[in-house]
Structures are given as C-alpha cells and as structure tokens.
C-alpha cells in the first residue's frame, strides 16, 4: 500500500458501523441530558466535563476503558433522555460528514429507574426517527455474570423490532473474563428468530475468541484485530467473508496495540479479510470517523482509491436494506469519483 497520499475529497459520504451511543455523549449532550434527568454533573464546564467522558489516559486495558461509560449511562435512564440522546448523537454525526450509522447500545443498562427494555428501545427508535440521518439500532447483550434473563429479554426485543429501527444484535462488555461460548444459548435463539448479529471478539481476548464468534454464526466481528495471532482464524474470516469492524484509536486506548504502526490492517487485507473502519466510541476515544480514516491513511500511505474501497466495504456489509446500501454507494462514488 505504498501510494502517494491525496487529500480526502470534500463531501459527505462516510458511515460508521461500530458506534456505541453511550460512547458518543459529548459534554454538550451530557449537559442537555442532565437537565432532562434532573441530575447534577461534576461540572458544567465543557472542557472539564470532557475529562469525565473520555477514557483515562493511564488506562491499562479494556476494563479501565469501560469506566468512562458510567456517567453517560446514568444520564439515559428515562425515555425523554434516551430519545434526546439518540437524536443529538445523530445530529453530531451529520455535522461530521456521516450519511449512515449503526448505533449500538445495551437496553438492559437503561432500566435502573424502572423502564423496561421494551420502553428503552421504543424511546431510542423515537429518537432515531427525529433525525433525517439514515441510521439503525443494534441491541447489545452484555458480558455480565448472572444476566442470562436480561440478555434473553434483549433478544426478544430485537426480534419484536427487527427491521423497524433495529437491524441486529451484539455482545459487548469485558471480553477476557466472559468468553463467547458462555452466551451460546442467546445467539442460537437469535439465529432461530432470524436476527443477524455481530460480536465483540479479538479485542481483550485472542484469535480463539474470534473463531468462537464465527462458529456461533456472527455476521460481522466487532474489532477482531487479534485474529492475526492465528493465521488459521484469518483464513477462516476470509473464506467465510466475515467482515471486521476495525476501531483503531479505541484499540490503542485499550492497549491492544502500543502504536498505530503495529495495527494489522495491511496484513488482514492482504489475506483477503473484509475490513471496515469505525470510531467505536467517538467521545470516549476523542475521535470521529473522519479522524480514523485520516490516521490510517497517513500511517499506511493509502490513496483515495483504497479509502473508497474501505467505505464501499462498509456499505456492502452494513445491516441496512438494499435501498439504503444503494444510496450509500452512490454518495461514496460521487465524492470519490
């Protein structure tokens, strides 16, 4: 990939397939949500508040990284706040050149003040429809102990709202202590109910976690970068055409890699793996989708034709309907002519 670097062309044509709503709550959004929830914040100074919403600079792993979600999750415990959060996150994405997004969150995390998971998802869908950004929801099951009932409830809600705002399921949370195979029953049920799913794997755990996610039937893999630790897993991904949702800055924050130069995007592409670029948690990781593209483009000397290919990958492997995929492809092709 040693090509002359061109400037990114002007135009809105970007998409983000791996973006957590609670990881995208800006200080301004947090202040708005606090008013709705009647909560006090540590500070209302946006620069100071950012420190509470971003990953700790001295974080050592994924568990440390996840601590940054405590505040935003606490601000989304009513239907009014959830609606507003989803709407405002979409509006922020629009301002950054995003034309399509798959927004994921765990409904079970928003029931602390009495909402049911169904009420949480209904509120999120209302917020989704307030914006004219083309977006869909992915519902996350969580890697917690003793929450099988909550995860099965998430699956049930995903089935109820499938193709009505919800397009897929996910499994998120601390991967190292909660392996994929512990959640087999939930995703076997999802397959029976025709719900596609992506699974966080190959982030805090190694390549075997990715293999298990593929064997379980994942349509995509969240992160998956540690597949490179076992070439047989890489070949499995290529053979089955299972795409990876790469999130470079997030992987640096959680110390999967020490520097971007170690990031295996070139090796994965060379082996025939379909890869997409995503922001994961734009506020927690202090990034955005364009920034992710610029970083990778600069580090690995990608030209605009290669960036276009990554964007088109995203369009093809998204959970969007055919009409939306056609729209995304058209917009990308117009900007990256």
C-alpha positions as CSV (number, residue, x, y, z in Angstrom):
1,X,0.0,0.0,0.0
2,X,2.8,2.4,-0.7
3,X,1.0,5.0,-2.8
4,X,1.0,8.8,-2.9
5,X,-1.3,10.2,-0.3
6,X,-4.1,12.5,-1.6
7,X,-6.2,14.9,0.4
8,X,-9.6,13.5,1.4
9,X,-12.1,14.8,-1.1
10,X,-14.7,17.3,0.1
11,X,-18.2,15.8,0.6
12,X,-20.4,13.8,3.0
13,X,-20.1,10.1,2.3
14,X,-18.9,8.5,5.5
15,X,-20.5,5.7,7.5
16,X,-19.9,4.2,10.9
17,X,-21.0,0.6,11.6
18,X,-19.5,0.3,15.1
19,X,-20.5,3.2,17.3
20,X,-21.8,3.0,20.9
21,X,-24.4,5.6,21.7
22,X,-23.1,5.9,25.3
23,X,-19.6,6.3,24.0
24,X,-20.8,9.3,21.8
25,X,-22.2,11.6,24.5
26,X,-20.4,14.9,24.2
27,X,-20.2,17.4,27.1
28,X,-22.9,19.5,25.4
29,X,-25.2,16.5,25.1
30,X,-24.4,15.4,28.7
31,X,-25.5,18.8,30.0
32,X,-28.7,18.6,28.0
33,X,-29.4,15.1,29.3
34,X,-28.7,16.1,32.9
35,X,-31.4,18.8,32.7
36,X,-33.9,16.2,31.5
37,X,-32.9,13.7,34.2
38,X,-32.7,16.4,36.9
39,X,-29.2,15.3,37.7
40,X,-26.2,17.3,38.8
41,X,-22.9,16.9,36.9
42,X,-19.4,17.1,38.3
43,X,-19.0,20.3,36.3
44,X,-20.9,22.2,33.6
45,X,-17.7,23.5,32.0
46,X,-17.5,21.5,28.8
47,X,-13.7,21.2,28.7
48,X,-13.6,19.9,32.3
49,X,-16.6,17.7,31.7
50,X,-14.8,16.1,28.8
51,X,-12.4,14.6,31.3
52,X,-15.2,12.6,32.8
53,X,-16.4,11.3,29.5
54,X,-13.1,10.3,27.9
55,X,-11.0,7.2,28.5
56,X,-8.5,7.6,31.3
57,X,-5.1,8.5,29.9
58,X,-3.4,6.0,32.3
59,X,-5.8,3.2,31.5
60,X,-4.2,-0.2,31.1
61,X,-6.9,-2.3,29.5
62,X,-10.5,-2.7,28.3
63,X,-11.8,-2.8,31.9
64,X,-10.3,0.6,32.6
65,X,-11.6,2.0,29.4
66,X,-15.2,0.9,30.2
67,X,-15.2,3.0,33.3
68,X,-15.8,6.1,31.1
69,X,-19.3,4.8,30.3
70,X,-20.6,5.1,33.9
71,X,-21.6,8.8,33.6
72,X,-23.3,8.8,30.1
73,X,-25.3,5.6,31.0
74,X,-26.5,7.3,34.2
75,X,-27.8,10.2,32.1
76,X,-30.0,7.9,30.0
77,X,-32.5,6.4,32.4
78,X,-35.7,8.0,31.2
79,X,-37.5,7.8,27.9
80,X,-37.1,11.5,27.4
81,X,-33.4,11.4,27.9
82,X,-32.9,8.3,25.7
83,X,-34.9,10.0,22.8
84,X,-32.8,13.1,23.1
85,X,-29.5,11.3,23.3
86,X,-30.2,9.3,20.2
87,X,-31.3,12.3,18.3
88,X,-28.4,14.5,19.4
89,X,-25.8,11.9,18.6
90,X,-27.2,11.6,15.1
91,X,-27.1,15.3,14.6
92,X,-23.5,15.4,15.7
93,X,-22.6,12.6,13.3
94,X,-24.3,14.5,10.4
95,X,-22.1,17.5,11.2
96,X,-19.1,15.2,10.7
97,X,-20.0,14.1,7.3
98,X,-21.7,10.8,8.2
99,X,-24.5,9.7,5.9
100,X,-25.3,6.3,7.6
101,X,-24.7,4.9,11.1
102,X,-25.5,1.8,13.0
103,X,-25.8,2.9,16.6
104,X,-25.5,0.3,19.3
105,X,-26.4,0.2,22.9
106,X,-27.5,-2.2,25.7
107,X,-31.1,-1.7,26.7
108,X,-30.6,-3.5,29.9
109,X,-28.2,-0.8,31.1
110,X,-31.0,1.8,30.9
111,X,-33.6,0.2,33.2
112,X,-32.2,1.4,36.6
113,X,-35.1,3.8,37.2
114,X,-37.9,1.5,36.3
115,X,-38.0,1.4,32.5
116,X,-38.5,-2.0,30.8
117,X,-36.1,-2.9,28.0
118,X,-39.0,-2.6,25.5
119,X,-39.7,1.0,26.7
120,X,-36.0,1.8,26.4
121,X,-35.9,0.6,22.8
122,X,-39.2,2.3,21.9
123,X,-37.7,5.6,23.1
124,X,-34.5,5.0,21.1
125,X,-36.5,4.4,18.0
126,X,-38.4,7.6,18.5
127,X,-35.1,9.5,18.8
128,X,-33.8,7.7,15.7
129,X,-36.8,9.0,13.7
130,X,-36.4,12.6,14.9
131,X,-33.3,12.9,12.7
132,X,-33.1,12.6,9.0
133,X,-29.8,10.8,9.2
134,X,-30.1,7.3,7.9
135,X,-29.5,5.2,11.0
136,X,-30.4,1.9,12.6
137,X,-30.0,0.4,16.0
138,X,-28.0,-2.7,17.1
139,X,-29.0,-4.0,20.5
140,X,-26.2,-5.3,22.7
141,X,-26.3,-8.2,25.1
142,X,-23.8,-7.8,27.9
143,X,-21.0,-9.9,29.2
144,X,-22.0,-9.9,32.8
145,X,-22.4,-12.7,35.3
146,X,-25.9,-13.9,36.1
147,X,-27.6,-11.7,33.4
148,X,-28.9,-14.5,31.2
149,X,-32.5,-13.4,31.7
150,X,-31.7,-9.8,30.7
151,X,-29.8,-11.0,27.6
152,X,-32.7,-13.2,26.5
153,X,-35.0,-10.2,27.0
154,X,-32.8,-8.2,24.7
155,X,-33.0,-10.9,22.1
156,X,-36.8,-11.0,22.4
157,X,-37.0,-7.2,22.0
158,X,-34.6,-7.3,19.0
159,X,-37.0,-9.8,17.3
160,X,-40.0,-7.6,18.0
161,X,-38.5,-4.5,16.5
162,X,-36.4,-6.2,13.8
163,X,-36.4,-4.0,10.6
164,X,-38.4,-1.4,12.5
165,X,-35.4,0.6,13.7
166,X,-33.5,-2.5,15.0
167,X,-31.3,-4.4,12.5
168,X,-29.1,-6.6,14.5
169,X,-27.8,-7.8,17.9
170,X,-24.3,-7.7,19.5
171,X,-22.4,-9.0,22.5
172,X,-20.3,-6.3,24.4
173,X,-18.6,-5.8,27.7
174,X,-15.4,-7.2,29.3
175,X,-14.4,-10.0,26.9
176,X,-11.4,-11.5,28.7
177,X,-13.4,-12.9,31.7
178,X,-16.6,-13.7,29.7
179,X,-15.8,-15.8,26.7
180,X,-18.2,-16.0,23.7
181,X,-19.2,-19.6,24.4
182,X,-20.9,-18.6,27.6
183,X,-23.6,-16.8,25.5
184,X,-24.3,-19.6,23.0
185,X,-28.0,-20.0,24.0
186,X,-28.8,-16.3,23.3
187,X,-27.3,-16.4,19.9
188,X,-28.7,-19.8,19.0
189,X,-32.1,-18.2,19.7
190,X,-31.2,-15.2,17.6
191,X,-30.4,-17.5,14.7
192,X,-33.8,-19.2,15.1
193,X,-35.5,-15.9,15.1
194,X,-33.7,-14.6,12.0
195,X,-31.8,-11.8,13.8
196,X,-28.3,-11.1,12.4
197,X,-25.6,-10.4,14.9
198,X,-22.1,-9.0,15.3
199,X,-20.0,-10.0,18.3
200,X,-17.2,-8.1,20.1
201,X,-14.2,-10.6,19.8
202,X,-10.5,-10.5,19.3
203,X,-10.1,-7.3,21.4
204,X,-9.3,-8.2,25.0
205,X,-9.0,-11.8,24.1
206,X,-7.1,-13.5,21.3
207,X,-7.9,-15.2,18.0
208,X,-9.7,-18.1,19.5
209,X,-12.4,-15.7,20.7
210,X,-12.9,-14.7,17.0
211,X,-13.1,-18.3,15.9
212,X,-15.8,-19.0,18.5
213,X,-17.8,-15.9,17.4
214,X,-17.6,-17.1,13.8
215,X,-18.7,-20.7,14.8
216,X,-21.6,-19.2,16.7
217,X,-22.8,-17.5,13.5
218,X,-21.7,-13.9,13.7
219,X,-22.3,-11.9,10.5
220,X,-19.6,-9.5,11.5
221,X,-16.9,-9.3,14.2
222,X,-16.5,-6.2,16.4
223,X,-12.8,-5.4,16.4
224,X,-11.3,-8.8,15.6
225,X,-7.8,-7.4,15.2
226,X,-6.2,-10.2,17.3
227,X,-7.2,-12.7,14.6
228,X,-3.7,-12.1,13.4
229,X,-2.4,-14.1,16.3
230,X,-3.6,-17.3,14.5
231,X,-3.4,-17.4,10.7
232,X,-6.0,-20.1,10.5
233,X,-8.5,-17.8,12.0
234,X,-7.6,-15.1,9.5
235,X,-8.1,-17.6,6.7
236,X,-11.4,-18.6,8.2
237,X,-12.6,-15.0,8.1
238,X,-11.5,-14.6,4.5
239,X,-13.1,-17.9,3.5
240,X,-16.4,-17.1,5.1
241,X,-16.3,-13.5,4.1
242,X,-16.9,-12.4,7.7
243,X,-16.1,-8.6,7.9
244,X,-14.2,-7.0,10.8
245,X,-15.3,-3.7,12.3
246,X,-11.9,-2.2,13.0
247,X,-11.7,0.7,15.5
248,X,-8.0,1.8,15.6
249,X,-8.0,4.6,18.2
250,X,-10.1,2.5,20.6
251,X,-7.7,-0.4,20.2
252,X,-4.8,1.9,21.2
253,X,-6.8,3.2,24.2
254,X,-7.4,-0.3,25.5
255,X,-3.7,-1.2,24.9
256,X,-4.4,-3.9,22.3
257,X,-1.5,-2.2,20.4
258,X,1.0,0.3,21.7
259,X,1.2,2.3,18.5
260,X,-0.7,2.6,15.2
261,X,2.3,1.3,13.3
262,X,1.5,-2.2,14.8
263,X,-2.0,-2.1,13.5
264,X,-2.5,-5.1,11.2
265,X,-4.8,-3.6,8.6
266,X,-2.4,-4.3,5.7
267,X,-1.9,-7.9,6.7
268,X,-5.6,-8.5,7.1
269,X,-6.4,-7.0,3.7
270,X,-3.5,-9.0,2.1
271,X,-5.1,-12.2,3.4
272,X,-8.4,-11.3,1.9
273,X,-10.3,-10.3,5.0
274,X,-13.0,-7.7,4.5
275,X,-12.3,-4.7,6.8
276,X,-14.2,-1.6,7.7
277,X,-13.1,1.5,9.7
278,X,-15.2,2.7,12.6
279,X,-15.0,5.1,15.6
280,X,-16.3,2.8,18.3
281,X,-16.7,5.5,21.0
282,X,-16.0,8.9,19.5
283,X,-16.2,10.8,22.7
284,X,-14.6,8.2,25.0
285,X,-11.7,7.9,22.5
286,X,-11.7,11.6,21.5
287,X,-12.0,10.8,17.8
288,X,-14.5,10.6,14.9
289,X,-14.9,8.6,11.8
290,X,-13.0,11.0,9.5
291,X,-10.2,11.1,12.0
292,X,-10.0,7.3,12.0
293,X,-9.7,7.4,8.2
294,X,-7.1,10.1,8.2
295,X,-5.0,8.3,10.8
296,X,-5.0,5.1,8.8
297,X,-4.5,6.8,5.5
298,X,-1.4,8.7,6.8
299,X,0.1,5.7,8.7
300,X,-0.2,3.3,5.8
301,X,0.1,5.6,2.9
302,X,-3.3,4.8,1.5
303,X,-4.6,6.6,-1.6
304,X,-8.2,7.8,-2.2
305,X,-9.0,4.7,-4.3
306,X,-8.1,2.5,-1.3
307,X,-10.1,4.7,1.1
308,X,-13.1,4.4,-1.3
309,X,-12.8,0.6,-1.2
310,X,-12.9,0.6,2.6
311,X,-16.0,2.8,2.5
312,X,-17.7,0.6,0.0
313,X,-16.9,-2.4,2.2
314,X,-18.9,-0.7,4.9
315,X,-21.8,-0.1,2.6
316,X,-21.9,-3.8,1.5
317,X,-21.6,-5.3,4.9
318,X,-23.9,-3.0,6.7
319,X,-27.2,-4.3,8.1
320,X,-29.0,-1.7,6.0
321,X,-31.7,-2.6,3.5
322,X,-30.8,-2.7,-0.3
323,X,-32.3,0.8,-0.9
324,X,-30.1,2.4,1.8
325,X,-27.0,0.5,0.6
326,X,-27.5,1.8,-2.9
327,X,-27.8,5.3,-1.5
328,X,-24.6,5.0,0.4
329,X,-22.7,3.5,-2.6
330,X,-23.9,6.3,-4.8
331,X,-22.8,9.0,-2.3
332,X,-19.4,7.4,-1.9
333,X,-18.9,7.1,-5.7
334,X,-19.9,10.8,-6.2
335,X,-17.4,12.1,-3.6
336,X,-14.7,9.5,-4.5
337,X,-15.2,9.8,-8.3
